Amino acid sequence: MSWKESRAKKVFSQHLLSEVPFAPQRSYVSMVVLREFESTAVLTTEGQMLDVEVVRAGHQHTELMSRVLLQKRKQVAVERRTGRAFNRQLGIDDCDFMGKMCGKCPDCLIYGYAATTDEGSQRSRLITDSGFSIRSYDVMQRAITLNAIRDTTQGGVSGSAFAEREHIRPQAYFPTLETAMDVTPSELAYILRNILATTRYGAESNRQGYVKNHLVALLFSNAELISNLSLTQSVYDRLAKQNGGKLDEIPLDLQQVITAMKDTLHELVEQAFLPVTIYTGDSLQEILDSLRLTWRSEEGNSEWLQELREDHQAYLSKRSPKSK
Ligand SMILES: [Zn+2]
């Protein structure tokens, strides 16, 4: 399986830049991801309460609703870690997340890094925002009592202190977009690999927080199409209409949610001022299938990684010709 001959590479090359630019060109690709929690999860910033925001339920259903938040850094930070573990497998191990960033690996160049010395920095080329649950906090949360000693100290006296912590129940859905700006085809594949290979989100993720990321659409454009909140509200309106206004009693149906997302996106693409190319359904599946074959084949994988390295070497040598 060849990366260069793959459907993914062909489609990405039609829409994306062939090299990493120095000045922003606003070549956007949005990855529309439905995040489905398949186990309970802790989505608290600190303390015991879930992160909640009061917003309108939908665009048509304008009553207020408390929604659970999936903070943006909780999405991207874990996906970066997936990529960094992959990089270490490939022998890139001189980049330290908490300490000094190397400034030349795919993680630094795509997701950005801050300069610790005067060696420059890179703004993140990934634009994200917090995600909102489709249903309300009241039907999604569950307080679980934890043995606080076990969780906070090592070798404490067991059973003497308990704390309650709010969890979200399984089968909670968060429609989200991650938008990459001015990336090359090989870089987009790197970001998609991180999204598709990440399965744990939230605190205590060694025990819970299992998430399935469903890629629902890819959008190529020169502008952003929709925010996470607005997408969630549109999906809510559609589901409420189909279910006679009752969304609280039973968990939502995955296919119904995906269809509502697709219908919303197609409608917006029709209305957009600038051209947007959307891949969803079969046309998206073709791309995903070819990525799967690329990553599972030794030749395909190394061809893709070679291209990623070349994209970054070209950028780095242009950025600082002397240090090469
Ligand atoms: Zn790095």
Residues whose N, C-alpha, C, O or C-beta is under 5 A from the ligand:
A	BS01	ZN	C95 M101 C102 G103 K104 C105 C108
